[in-house]
Amino acid sequence: MRVPTFENLLQHFRSARGLYLLGAGASAGLAPIGHELYRRLALDWWRNGRGFPPDIGVHISLVERVIESQSNCPEEEIIGRSIRPGTPRFPFAEMLQRLPNGRAQLQAMRELTEEHYKNRLTDNYRVFRTFYPSVILNYNLDGLASLECGNWHRVIDIHGTIDPWFGSPGVEKLIAHELDVSFPTDGLILCEPEGGRELILRRRLAAAASTSPNFVAVIGYSFAKRSGSYDDYVSFEWFAERFRGFEGYVYVLDPSPEELQSAVAGALGSRRVFGVRAWWNVLSHAFCLHLCGRGLGRSIYATHEMLLSVYGAGCAFSSAPS
């Protein structure tokens, strides 16, 4: 079968009950994603960390990922300017080894909730208010799905939600003045494999097991695939078991959906899994423009491509322009 057009997709979302799985891509432009988050944590520690503390005995998963992905950060980006030939190498990788666990965790929580603290409405989530009342499995910790969609859809925060207070200026000051401070992460699954909190997770997934959607849409979510396996393997196994033989359509919306589309189709044994190439922050705005009659006669695809070429993939739109 042919991949549905964006018009078909919007009509389906507006006319039928669905199950939406939202990953970091759903908050694109609002919260740092993956490598971008790790880069921010690494550079903040380099620029604002107070010297070299003693070696950290055991790194939490978050710090391990910062070290793994950022130890080879280009030196031009570390200092923000070109490097003269012969300049001694900066001890960036060595300093990352001393990134305190508590500081990294607190900084990540601040980065992920800063937008929630601002309480700014965005089309990323505003568009869900135009969809048929459905169930949203939200894998983001920023709480934006519940904030903007919770009065219309049933939102289940699968990995928990960070208190919006962590996005406040006071937390930024706390990080700047404290070498290492930690807070309880009650039920949060933050940059770690799901298995460590499987009991809490299965309770949350059980709340979604009874839903009977007409379709499933996986938006900006890869089940946290890294190095050939899924960090969110509990969720992937649950999804495969719950929807094996599902007769409705499954849409995988992502800038590069092919790999996950193939994995989901194989796990479900379904030929109705469609990969839809789209940046959700851009597509959601294109949907809003067309719904309010500002599509200027273009197809939604043409509007998506125009917005992408003009603003890029990292922009979040707070409202349709007048």
matplotlib code that plots the C-alpha trace (Angstrom):
import matplotlib.pyplot as plt

x = [0.0, 1.1, 2.4, -0.5, -0.3, -0.1, -3.8, -4.8, -2.8, -4.4, -7.9, -7.3, -5.9, -9.0, -11.6, -10.6, -9.3, -5.6, -2.8, 0.2, 3.7, 5.7, 9.4, 12.0, 11.2, 7.7, 9.5, 12.0, 12.8, 11.6, 14.0, 17.5, 17.5, 20.1, 23.5, 22.5, 21.6, 24.9, 26.9, 25.2, 26.1, 29.7, 30.3, 28.6, 30.9, 33.9, 33.0, 31.5, 32.8, 35.0, 38.3, 39.0, 37.3, 38.4, 37.8, 34.2, 34.1, 31.0, 29.3, 25.6, 24.3, 23.7, 27.4, 28.6, 26.8, 28.1, 31.7, 31.1, 29.6, 31.5, 35.1, 36.0, 34.2, 36.0, 38.2, 36.9, 33.5, 34.9, 36.3, 34.0, 36.6, 39.3, 42.4, 45.9, 48.2, 50.4, 48.0, 48.2, 45.3, 42.6, 42.1, 38.4, 38.1, 39.9, 37.6, 34.5, 35.7, 35.2, 31.7, 29.8, 26.7, 24.4, 25.4, 24.9, 21.5, 20.3, 21.6, 19.8, 16.5, 16.9, 17.5, 14.5, 12.0, 13.1, 10.4, 7.7, 8.6, 8.1, 4.5, 4.7, 2.1, 3.5, 2.2, 4.1, 1.4, -1.3, -2.2, -3.2, -6.2, -7.6, -7.3, -10.0, -9.8, -7.2, -4.5, -1.0, 2.0, 4.5, 8.1, 9.4, 10.2, 9.3, 5.6, 4.6, 2.1, 0.2, 0.4, -1.0, -3.1, -4.2, -7.6, -8.4, -6.5, -5.6, -1.8, 0.3, 3.8, 5.6, 9.0, 7.6, 7.6, 10.2, 8.8, 8.6, 10.5, 13.7, 13.4, 13.4, 16.3, 16.8, 18.0, 20.5, 21.9, 22.0, 24.0, 26.4, 27.2, 27.2, 29.8, 27.6, 24.0, 21.4, 17.6, 15.4, 14.2, 11.1, 10.0, 11.9, 13.7, 16.4, 18.8, 19.0, 17.7, 14.1, 15.0, 16.1, 12.6, 10.6, 7.9, 7.0, 7.1, 4.8, 2.2, 2.1, 2.0, -0.8, -2.9, -2.6, -3.2, -7.0, -7.1, -8.6, -7.3, -8.2, -4.6, -1.2, 1.2, 4.8, 6.0, 9.7, 10.3, 12.8, 12.4, 15.7, 17.7, 21.5, 24.3, 21.9, 19.6, 16.7, 17.1, 13.3, 13.2, 10.4, 8.2, 9.2, 8.3, 5.0, 4.2, 5.0, 2.9, 0.0, -0.3, 0.8, -1.7, -3.2, -5.4, -5.2, -2.6, 0.6, 2.4, 6.0, 6.7, 10.4, 13.0, 14.4, 11.6, 12.7, 14.7, 12.0, 9.3, 10.9, 11.5, 7.9, 6.5, 8.5, 7.5, 3.8, 3.7, 1.9, 2.0, 0.1, 3.1, 4.0, 7.1, 6.3, 9.3, 8.6, 9.9, 7.1, 7.8, 7.5, 4.6, 2.5, 2.9, 2.0, -1.1, -2.1, -1.6, -3.9, -6.5, -6.9, -7.0, -3.4, -2.0, -2.0, -3.2, -0.2, -0.4, 0.6, 3.7, 4.7, 4.1, 6.2, 9.1, 8.9, 9.0, 11.9, 13.9, 13.2, 13.5, 15.3, 14.5, 15.3, 12.6, 9.4, 6.5, 4.5, 1.6, 0.4, 1.5, -1.2]
y = [0.0, 3.6, 5.8, 8.1, 11.8, 14.3, 15.2, 11.6, 11.5, 14.7, 13.4, 10.1, 11.8, 14.1, 11.5, 8.4, 7.3, 6.6, 5.6, 8.0, 7.1, 10.4, 10.5, 13.2, 14.2, 15.4, 18.1, 19.1, 22.7, 22.8, 20.5, 19.2, 15.8, 13.0, 14.2, 17.9, 17.3, 15.5, 18.3, 20.9, 19.0, 18.5, 22.1, 23.5, 21.4, 22.5, 26.2, 26.4, 23.4, 24.5, 22.8, 19.1, 17.3, 13.8, 10.9, 9.8, 6.1, 5.0, 7.0, 6.9, 6.0, 9.6, 10.6, 7.5, 8.6, 12.2, 10.8, 8.3, 10.8, 14.0, 13.0, 13.8, 17.1, 19.4, 21.9, 24.8, 24.1, 23.7, 27.3, 28.8, 30.0, 28.7, 27.1, 28.2, 25.5, 24.2, 25.0, 22.4, 19.9, 20.8, 18.2, 18.0, 14.2, 14.1, 16.7, 14.8, 11.8, 14.0, 15.2, 14.7, 12.4, 14.7, 17.8, 16.1, 14.8, 18.2, 20.0, 17.5, 18.0, 21.7, 21.6, 19.3, 21.4, 24.9, 25.2, 23.9, 26.5, 29.2, 27.9, 28.8, 27.1, 25.5, 23.9, 20.7, 19.8, 22.4, 20.5, 17.5, 19.5, 19.2, 15.4, 13.0, 12.2, 9.5, 8.0, 9.4, 7.4, 10.2, 9.1, 12.7, 13.9, 17.5, 17.2, 19.3, 16.7, 16.7, 20.4, 21.1, 18.0, 16.6, 18.1, 16.6, 13.3, 10.7, 11.3, 8.6, 9.7, 6.4, 7.5, 9.9, 13.7, 16.1, 18.8, 22.1, 23.7, 22.3, 24.6, 27.7, 30.2, 29.2, 25.8, 27.3, 29.3, 26.2, 24.4, 27.3, 27.4, 23.7, 21.2, 18.2, 18.1, 15.4, 15.1, 12.0, 11.0, 9.2, 7.0, 8.9, 6.9, 9.4, 8.3, 4.8, 1.3, 0.6, -2.6, -0.9, 0.4, -2.4, -2.7, 1.0, 0.9, -2.1, -0.5, 2.5, 0.4, -1.7, 1.5, 1.7, -2.0, -1.7, 1.0, -0.1, 2.4, 2.6, 3.4, 3.8, 6.7, 6.6, 10.2, 11.0, 7.9, 5.1, 3.1, 4.7, 2.5, 2.7, 0.3, -2.2, -2.6, -0.7, 1.0, 1.0, -2.8, -3.3, -0.9, -2.5, -6.0, -4.7, -3.0, -6.0, -8.3, -5.9, -5.1, -8.3, -8.9, -5.4, -4.7, -0.9, 1.3, 2.0, 5.3, 5.9, 9.6, 10.5, 12.2, 8.8, 6.3, 3.3, 1.3, 1.5, 0.9, -2.4, -3.4, -2.6, -4.3, -7.5, -7.4, -7.0, -9.2, -6.4, -5.0, -1.9, -0.1, 3.1, 5.1, 8.8, 11.1, 14.3, 16.5, 16.7, 20.3, 21.4, 19.1, 20.1, 23.7, 22.9, 21.1, 24.2, 26.5, 24.4, 23.9, 27.7, 28.3, 29.7, 27.0, 29.4, 26.8, 24.5, 20.9, 20.1, 18.4, 21.6, 23.7, 21.2, 21.4, 25.2, 25.6, 23.2, 25.1, 28.5, 27.7, 24.4, 21.4, 22.9, 25.5, 25.2, 27.4, 29.0, 30.0, 30.3, 33.7, 36.2]
z = [0.0, -0.6, 2.1, 3.2, 2.4, 5.2, 4.4, 4.9, 8.2, 9.5, 8.6, 10.4, 13.5, 13.6, 13.0, 14.9, 18.4, 18.3, 20.5, 20.3, 21.4, 21.8, 22.0, 22.2, 18.6, 19.7, 21.8, 19.1, 19.4, 23.0, 24.9, 23.9, 22.4, 22.9, 21.6, 22.1, 25.7, 26.4, 24.6, 26.8, 30.0, 28.9, 27.9, 31.0, 33.2, 31.3, 31.5, 34.9, 36.9, 39.8, 39.0, 39.1, 41.9, 43.0, 40.7, 40.6, 41.7, 39.8, 37.0, 36.6, 33.1, 32.2, 32.9, 31.1, 28.0, 28.3, 28.5, 25.7, 23.2, 24.1, 24.9, 21.3, 21.2, 18.7, 20.5, 18.5, 20.0, 23.5, 23.6, 20.9, 18.5, 16.1, 17.6, 16.6, 15.3, 18.1, 20.9, 23.6, 23.8, 26.3, 29.1, 28.2, 28.2, 31.6, 33.1, 31.9, 33.9, 37.0, 36.1, 39.4, 39.1, 41.0, 39.1, 35.7, 36.8, 38.1, 35.0, 32.7, 34.7, 34.4, 30.6, 30.1, 32.1, 31.2, 28.5, 30.9, 33.4, 30.8, 30.3, 26.5, 24.3, 21.2, 18.1, 18.9, 21.4, 20.7, 17.5, 19.6, 20.7, 17.2, 17.2, 18.3, 22.0, 22.4, 24.6, 24.6, 25.9, 26.6, 26.9, 27.5, 31.0, 30.3, 31.1, 28.1, 26.8, 30.0, 30.3, 26.9, 26.1, 29.4, 29.4, 26.0, 25.8, 28.4, 28.9, 30.5, 31.4, 31.0, 32.2, 34.8, 34.8, 36.2, 38.5, 36.5, 39.4, 38.1, 35.1, 37.3, 37.5, 41.1, 40.0, 37.6, 40.5, 42.6, 40.0, 39.6, 43.4, 44.3, 43.1, 43.5, 44.7, 44.0, 44.4, 44.5, 41.1, 42.3, 39.4, 36.7, 34.0, 32.9, 30.2, 31.4, 30.3, 31.4, 33.2, 36.4, 37.1, 35.5, 38.2, 38.1, 34.3, 33.9, 36.1, 33.8, 30.7, 32.2, 32.4, 28.6, 27.8, 27.8, 25.1, 21.7, 19.2, 15.5, 14.7, 16.4, 15.7, 16.9, 16.8, 17.2, 19.2, 18.5, 21.8, 22.6, 20.3, 20.8, 19.7, 18.1, 21.1, 22.7, 26.1, 26.2, 25.6, 28.2, 26.3, 22.9, 24.1, 25.6, 22.4, 20.2, 22.4, 22.8, 19.1, 17.4, 14.6, 15.0, 12.0, 12.1, 10.6, 12.4, 11.5, 12.3, 12.0, 12.0, 9.8, 9.1, 9.8, 7.7, 10.3, 13.0, 10.5, 9.5, 13.2, 14.2, 11.1, 11.9, 15.6, 14.9, 11.9, 10.1, 6.5, 7.6, 9.2, 7.3, 7.7, 7.3, 6.8, 8.9, 11.6, 14.1, 15.2, 11.6, 10.6, 13.6, 12.6, 9.0, 10.3, 12.4, 9.4, 7.2, 9.9, 10.3, 6.6, 6.2, 3.9, 1.0, -1.4, -0.8, 0.1, 3.7, 2.3, 0.5, 3.6, 5.6, 3.2, 2.9, 6.7, 6.9, 4.3, 5.9, 9.6, 9.8, 11.9, 15.3, 15.5, 17.6, 16.6, 19.4, 17.2, 13.6, 12.2, 11.4]

ax = plt.figure().add_subplot(projection="3d")
ax.plot(x, y, z, "-o")
ax.set_aspect("equal")
plt.show()
